[in-house]
Amino acid sequence: MHGRCLYYSAIVAPNAGLASYPEWFPVILHVHQEEIPFGTTEYAEQSAETQLELFPTLLQTEAAQPGPVTKRRPTDGEVEAIRKAAGKRWEYGIEMNPFQRPGQRPVPTKLPNVPNGFTVRVVGK
């Protein structure tokens, strides 16, 4: 897809659990390759931090050995794009979501755990 006209301007994934579901891994790689603005929300700040630790690992893994993360053989252009993305210094961000649903989720934890409680900037400003 690198270099083609894209028909979307951003991806938003509320409470997606990016680090918990491997189905998100190809999406994470793609948005980094194409620099597509992407944001998500998380229930807990700790979960958001775990996601931010995952992104560079995914990029480096796919750059070192193309194909294991996406489970398919990437084209030469995709390999070049992922290696470029893996070498870039990304600035991720976590913030409290001012539009969260108020109130603690009924889970056995003492940590703040709120639907859409924290925003995570994956790619974009």
C-alpha positions as CSV (number, residue, x, y, z in Angstrom):
1,M,0.0,0.0,0.0
2,H,3.0,2.3,0.4
3,G,2.7,5.2,-2.1
4,R,-0.9,4.6,-3.0
5,C,-3.9,6.9,-2.4
6,L,-5.5,6.0,1.0
7,Y,-9.2,6.4,1.6
8,Y,-9.2,7.0,5.3
9,S,-7.7,9.7,7.4
10,A,-7.5,8.1,10.9
11,I,-8.2,5.0,12.9
12,V,-9.8,5.1,16.4
13,A,-10.2,1.9,18.4
14,P,-12.0,2.3,21.8
15,N,-11.0,-0.1,24.5
16,A,-9.3,-2.3,21.9
17,G,-6.7,-4.0,24.0
18,L,-4.0,-3.8,21.3
19,A,-1.4,-5.8,23.3
20,S,-4.0,-8.5,24.2
21,Y,-5.2,-9.5,20.8
22,P,-2.6,-10.6,18.1
23,E,-5.2,-9.7,15.4
24,W,-4.2,-6.1,16.0
25,F,-0.5,-6.7,15.3
26,P,-0.7,-6.3,11.5
27,V,-2.8,-3.1,11.9
28,I,-0.1,-1.7,14.3
29,L,2.6,-2.4,11.8
30,H,0.6,-1.0,8.9
31,V,-0.2,2.3,10.6
32,H,3.5,2.7,11.4
33,Q,4.5,1.9,7.8
34,E,2.0,4.3,6.3
35,E,2.0,6.8,9.1
36,I,-1.7,6.7,9.4
37,P,-3.0,8.5,12.5
38,F,-4.2,5.9,15.0
39,G,-5.4,6.3,18.5
40,T,-7.1,4.0,21.0
41,T,-8.5,4.1,24.5
42,E,-7.7,1.8,27.4
43,Y,-9.4,0.9,30.7
44,A,-6.3,1.2,32.8
45,E,-3.1,3.3,32.5
46,Q,-1.0,0.1,33.2
47,S,-2.6,-1.5,30.1
48,A,-1.8,1.6,28.0
49,E,1.8,1.4,29.2
50,T,2.0,-2.2,28.2
51,Q,0.8,-1.3,24.7
52,L,3.5,1.3,24.3
53,E,6.2,-1.2,25.2
54,L,4.8,-3.6,22.6
55,F,4.9,-1.3,19.5
56,P,8.8,-1.0,19.2
57,T,9.1,-4.8,19.8
58,L,6.6,-5.6,17.0
59,L,8.4,-3.2,14.6
60,Q,11.9,-4.6,15.4
61,T,10.7,-8.2,15.1
62,E,9.1,-7.7,11.7
63,A,12.0,-5.6,10.5
64,A,14.5,-8.3,11.5
65,Q,12.5,-11.2,10.1
66,P,9.7,-10.1,7.7
67,G,6.5,-12.2,8.0
68,P,6.2,-13.7,11.5
69,V,4.1,-10.9,12.9
70,T,1.8,-10.5,9.8
71,K,1.7,-14.3,9.1
72,R,2.3,-13.6,5.4
73,R,5.2,-12.9,3.1
74,P,5.5,-9.2,2.7
75,T,6.5,-7.5,-0.6
76,D,9.9,-5.9,-1.0
77,G,8.3,-2.5,-0.6
78,E,6.6,-3.5,2.6
79,V,9.8,-4.9,4.0
80,E,11.6,-1.6,3.2
81,A,8.7,0.4,4.8
82,I,8.7,-1.6,8.0
83,R,12.5,-1.3,8.3
84,K,12.2,2.4,7.9
85,A,9.4,2.5,10.5
86,A,11.4,0.4,12.9
87,G,14.3,2.8,12.6
88,K,12.2,5.9,13.3
89,R,11.9,7.4,16.8
90,W,8.1,7.3,17.5
91,E,6.6,9.5,20.2
92,Y,3.7,7.7,21.8
93,G,1.5,9.3,24.4
94,I,-0.9,8.4,27.2
95,E,-3.4,10.8,28.7
96,M,-6.5,10.8,30.8
97,N,-9.5,10.8,28.5
98,P,-11.8,13.8,29.3
99,F,-14.7,11.9,27.6
100,Q,-14.4,8.7,29.7
101,R,-17.4,7.1,31.2
102,P,-17.3,8.1,34.9
103,G,-17.0,5.5,37.6
104,Q,-14.8,2.5,38.4
105,R,-15.4,-0.7,36.4
106,P,-16.5,-3.6,38.7
107,V,-13.2,-5.5,38.6
108,P,-11.1,-6.7,41.6
109,T,-8.4,-4.2,41.4
110,K,-7.4,-1.1,43.3
111,L,-6.0,0.6,40.2
112,P,-8.2,3.1,38.3
113,N,-10.0,1.1,35.7
114,V,-12.5,3.1,33.7
115,P,-14.1,2.5,30.3
116,N,-12.3,4.7,27.8
117,G,-10.3,6.0,30.8
118,F,-7.0,6.7,29.0
119,T,-6.2,7.7,25.5
120,V,-3.2,6.2,23.7
121,R,-1.6,8.0,20.7
122,V,-0.1,5.3,18.5
123,V,0.7,7.3,15.4
124,G,0.0,11.0,14.8
125,K,0.0,14.2,16.8
